[in-house]
Amino acid sequence: MITVMKQYNFHLLIAGLSIILMASAAQAQPGGGPPPGGVQFAGGPPPQRPKILEALDLTKDQLQQIRRINMEHRLLMQESKKRMDAANSDLDRAIYDDTITDGEIQIRLKEAQLAYSDFIKNRTMQETAIRKVLTSAQLVRFRQLQEDFDLQRREIRKEVKQNNPQPNPNRLKNIPTRRQILKQARNGL
């Protein structure tokens, strides 16, 4: 189980790196950069995402390779995500339809599993290609940056919980999730 979690975290790390690199490429283009006003999180700023590009000290060649990998996989990943989302919607419709049909649910479940499997395969291919570009020292540094970020996020959650001891299901609502932060990076923050 721990190995699976480490693999999952590693995949998230590589995905985060690729998204940040795509965002940096978008910012480097004319008209790039953050949207006017930027995205603000209620309850204060999000944890500071490390300046990964500078911290990893990537060479120009490495940056070009990673950008090329991201460009090659972008359309494939978008199509995989659309198929996965559509399959999940079809599964939900089958589950919550007026008349429930076990056979239909099983078909939709299988389609959702295949779509998710395809998405994971494509993401793994992209992340593996990016991983091959990094040196051992850069990989060690990348892992450390991610651990630091996770620690910072846990501390913020702990602080929020201490400042608001009342059980409130919305108490963590204002703390950005990793997905939100990666989405911000992808959108050019």
Order of alpha helices (4+ residues) and beta strands (2+ residues): alpha-alpha-alpha-alpha-alpha-alpha
